[in-house]
Protein backbone atom coordinates (compact mmCIF):
# COMPACT_ATOMS: atom_id res chain seq x y z
CA UNK A 1 0.00 0.00 0.00
CA UNK A 2 1.39 3.40 -0.98
CA UNK A 3 1.13 6.28 1.46
CA UNK A 4 -0.03 9.71 0.33
CA UNK A 5 1.76 11.31 3.26
CA UNK A 6 4.67 13.55 2.39
CA UNK A 7 6.86 16.19 4.02
CA UNK A 8 8.96 18.86 2.34
CA UNK A 9 12.22 20.12 3.82
CA UNK A 10 14.16 23.04 2.32
CA UNK A 11 17.44 24.40 3.66
CA UNK A 12 17.76 27.88 2.14
CA UNK A 13 21.41 28.34 3.13
CA UNK A 14 22.47 25.04 1.56
CA UNK A 15 19.86 25.33 -1.24
CA UNK A 16 18.86 21.72 -0.61
CA UNK A 17 15.32 20.41 -1.04
CA UNK A 18 14.18 16.99 0.16
CA UNK A 19 10.71 15.51 -0.20
CA UNK A 20 9.90 12.61 2.13
CA UNK A 21 7.17 10.03 1.44
CA UNK A 22 5.36 7.96 4.07
CA UNK A 23 6.64 6.98 7.48
CA UNK A 24 10.41 7.07 8.13
CA UNK A 25 12.24 3.75 7.78
CA UNK A 26 15.82 2.56 7.60
CA UNK A 27 17.09 3.58 4.14
CA UNK A 28 20.02 3.63 1.77
CA UNK A 29 20.82 6.46 -0.64
CA UNK A 30 21.51 6.36 -4.36
CA UNK A 31 23.02 9.40 -6.07
CA UNK A 32 21.33 9.53 -9.50
CA UNK A 33 23.68 12.21 -10.74
CA UNK A 34 25.73 14.86 -8.99
CA UNK A 35 23.53 16.44 -6.32
CA UNK A 36 20.41 14.34 -7.06
CA UNK A 37 19.57 11.74 -4.39
CA UNK A 38 16.95 9.03 -3.96
CA UNK A 39 16.54 7.31 -0.60
CA UNK A 40 15.01 3.82 -0.60
CA UNK A 41 13.78 1.51 2.14
CA UNK A 42 16.39 -1.12 3.03
CA UNK A 43 13.88 -3.99 2.95
CA UNK A 44 11.28 -3.04 0.32
CA UNK A 45 13.27 -0.69 -1.97
CA UNK A 46 10.30 1.70 -1.81
CA UNK A 47 11.30 5.31 -2.53
CA UNK A 48 11.20 7.21 0.77
CA UNK A 49 12.64 10.56 -0.33
CA UNK A 50 14.18 12.53 -3.17
CA UNK A 51 16.73 15.29 -2.62
CA UNK A 52 18.19 17.98 -4.85
CA UNK A 53 21.24 20.15 -4.12
CA UNK A 54 21.29 23.60 -5.77
CA UNK A 55 17.50 23.35 -6.01
CA UNK A 56 17.05 27.04 -6.82
CA UNK A 57 18.96 26.54 -10.07
CA UNK A 58 17.50 23.10 -10.86
CA UNK A 59 13.88 23.27 -9.66
CA UNK A 60 12.64 21.95 -13.00
CA UNK A 61 14.30 18.60 -12.42
CA UNK A 62 11.98 17.83 -9.46
CA UNK A 63 8.99 17.00 -11.68
CA UNK A 64 11.10 14.67 -13.83
CA UNK A 65 12.62 13.01 -10.77
CA UNK A 66 9.20 12.45 -9.18
CA UNK A 67 7.88 10.96 -12.43
CA UNK A 68 10.88 8.64 -12.59
CA UNK A 69 10.12 7.25 -9.11
CA UNK A 70 6.32 7.27 -9.67
CA UNK A 71 5.57 9.90 -7.00
CA UNK A 72 3.44 13.04 -7.11
CA UNK A 73 2.92 16.20 -5.11
CA UNK A 74 -0.46 17.95 -5.04
CA UNK A 75 1.03 21.33 -6.04
CA UNK A 76 4.15 23.27 -6.94
CA UNK A 77 6.92 24.10 -4.49
CA UNK A 78 7.71 27.79 -4.03
CA UNK A 79 10.99 28.48 -2.22
CA UNK A 80 10.92 32.25 -2.77
CA UNK A 81 9.28 33.00 0.60
N, C-alpha and C positions, 0 to 999 in steps of 0.2 A: 504494500500500500504506500503510495506516495503522499507525503505531507505537503500541504499548501502553506505551511508556516515558513516565514523567511525573516531575516534580520539584515539590515544594511549598516555597515561600519565604514566611515570615511575619516581618514587622518589627513587633515588639510596640510599640515607641515610636511609630511612625507609624500603627499599626493598619492595615497594608496586607498583603493576602494576594495572592500570584500563583501560579498553577498553570501550569507549563510542560509542553508535550507534544512528544515526539520530540526529535530533534537540533536544536540552535540553527541558525538561518538568518538571513539579512537580512530584517527585517520592517518593517512600518508599523503604526501604532496607530490604532484607531478608538475614540472615546469613545462608548459606547452611551447613557449618561446620565451625569449628574455623578458622578464617582468610580468608574465602571464601564468597564473597558478590555478590548478584545480586540486582541491582536497577531496579524497575519496575514503569511504568507510573501509577499515581494515578487513572486515569480514565479508561485507556484501558488495563492495566496490561501488556503492551508490554515491553519487556526487553530493558532497556536503557543503562545499563552498567554492566560489570562484573569486580570484583576486587579481587586481590589475595595478601595477606600479605606473606612475606617471599618468594617472587616469585623466587628468585635465587635458592632456594632449591626445589621449587615445580613447576618449569616451565612446566613440563609435564602434569600437571593437567589442563592447559589452554585449550588444544584441547578438552579434555573430557567435560569441563565446557561449551565451546562454542557449542559442539554437543548437549549437554543437553538442551540448550536454543535455538537451531536451528539457530545459527549465524556462520558466517565464516569470516576469514581474508584472504586476497589474498596471504599472505606469512608468513614466520616465524618471530618471534620477537627476536632480538638479543640485549641483554642488556649489553654486554661486552664492548661496546665502551664508 
